[in-house]
């Protein structure tokens, strides 16, 4: 496990359009990340915090089952990743 304090982290699920613009952004919290992190077996970190991970359409249903408020919009390519919150 990385020596990361997850209280200082936030996460975004970002949908990118064809012009590489962030068209749809959903904030996620630590509890939600814990629900979905195992859907990304190739991850290098425990909390999806040190890289950006592609979210293929095959994962949409499983992610929505774990986090019901998630929405995926047609025509966008999604990624998920963590960032440090300003403190």
N, C-alpha and C positions, 0 to 999 in steps of 0.2 A: 504494500500500500504506500502511496506517496505521502509525504509529510505535508499534507494540505489541510488547512482549517476550513471546512466547508461552510462555516458561518460567514466567511468573507467572500463566498462565491455566489454568482448568479449564473443562470443558463438561459440561452435563447434557442428556440426552434425557428429557423429562418427559411422562408420560401423565396427563392430567387427567380426572377423572370428571365426572359430571353435576352434582355439587355444588361444582365448581371446587376440588376437593382434589387435590393431587399424589399419585396412587395408585401410580405406577410410575416410578422414577427410575433411570436408567443413567448412570454416569460415563463420560465419553469423554476420550481424551487427544489431544495434538496430531497424532500420526500418524494416528489415526482420523479426525480432522477433515479432514486433508489428503485422505483417501480419498473423503470425501463432499461436500466444499464445492462442487464443481462441479455437484452436483445442485440447488443453490439459485442459479440464474442471476440472480435479482433481488436478491441480497445487496448490501449497501453496504460490506462489509468482506471482507478476505481470509480471515479465520479464524472467521467467525460469532461474533465477540466483542462487537460493539457493539449487538446487537439480539437479540430472540427471534424465531425463524423458525418458522412453522407447518410441520408435516410431514404432508402429505396422504397418505392410504392408497396413492395411486398411486406413492409413493416407497419404501414399505416394502420391497419386494423388492430394489430396487437398493441400498438401504442395508444390507440383510442380506447381499447379495452382497459388499459392500465391507467389512463388519464382521460376521462370522458370529455373534458372540455376542449381537447385538441381538435383542430380543424385543419384539413389539408385541402388546398385549392388546386383545381385542375390547371395544368400548364406550368406549374412551378416546380422547381427542384429544391428539395429540402436538405438542410444540414442542421446539426445540433452541436453546441459547444458551450463551454464555460468561460467565464471571465471574472476578474476580480472586481468586487463592488468597491466603490469609493467609500472610504471610512473617514 
